Amino acid sequence: MMAVLDTLGYIAANVMILCLLFWFLFWDCERQNAIRRYIIPKVYQPFGYIGLNAEWVMFTPDPPLFDMWPMAELSLKDGRIVYWEPRPFQEMSIPEKIWWKKHLKFYLQVCQSKADNQIKRDLVDYLLRVHPDGDSCVEIHLFRVRQKTPDFYRQDQPRDPPTKQEIFFLRPRPPEERQ
């Protein structure tokens, strides 16, 4: 029996090594590559789930054209509307940027067009837990805010106004029913 378990463990380890080698070789190849176009999108989710979803857009020949961040609009029982946005990246000091890097990466994942509803729901649940008015929230709208990235050589020019698009909506259960 132990020999069978050892063999199964050996096979599982080798399969995992082959999967990781495949991922490391092909996840960031050229966009025209057939494996990148057809196979990577089909297997992206499990690799992204375990954290192998690094994006190297800073060094890419086609850098992003837009800055994106999430924004939430919380409608409260008393009729007030409260807005939440992460602190702008440009206003952070270098130590703050290092400290908040994981959060910023998460915010970008939420805003991606390929983001599934579970990651958006996770952000909404987090906001309901930590926001001071989270318990009195009757509905919450999550938006993707996009703003054109300024040209590197024209940093002093005024930026285009941001646009927002609703990406998720939730009517939370009352706090006593949430547990």
C-alpha positions, 0 to 999 in steps of 0.5 A: 500500500505504501508503494502505491502511495509513494508512486502516486505522490511521485506522479503528482509532484511530477505533474505539478512540476510540468504544469509550473514549467509550462506556466513559467515558459508561456504565461508572458510570451508574445500576444501573437503566440498561439499558446498565449492566445488559446491555452493560457486564457483557459488555464489562467484562473487556477494559476491566478488563484495560487498567486502566479499571475504577475503582470509585467506591464511596466516593462512591456512594449505595449504599456497600459493606456489607462490608470484604473481603480475601484470606487464604491458607492454605499447607500445608507438607511438614512438616505445618505450616499457615502463614497469610498476610493483607495488613496491615489497612488501618486499621493503615496510616499515610497514606503507607503507604496511598498506597504500597499503594493498587494492592495493596489494589485488587488484593486487592479485585479478587481477592475480588470474586465476579466475579473469574476464576480467573486473577487468583486464580492470579496472587496464589497464584503471587506468594505462592509466589514471595515467601513464605519457605515457598513452596518447601515448600508442597504445597497452598494455599487462598485465602479471601475474608474478609468483615467487616461495615463498621461504621456511621460513627456507631458506630465505637466499637462492637465489630465483627462477627467476620469470615467466610471463604469458600474461593475458590481451591485449588491444589496447586503443582508442586514448585519444580524443575518450576515454571520 
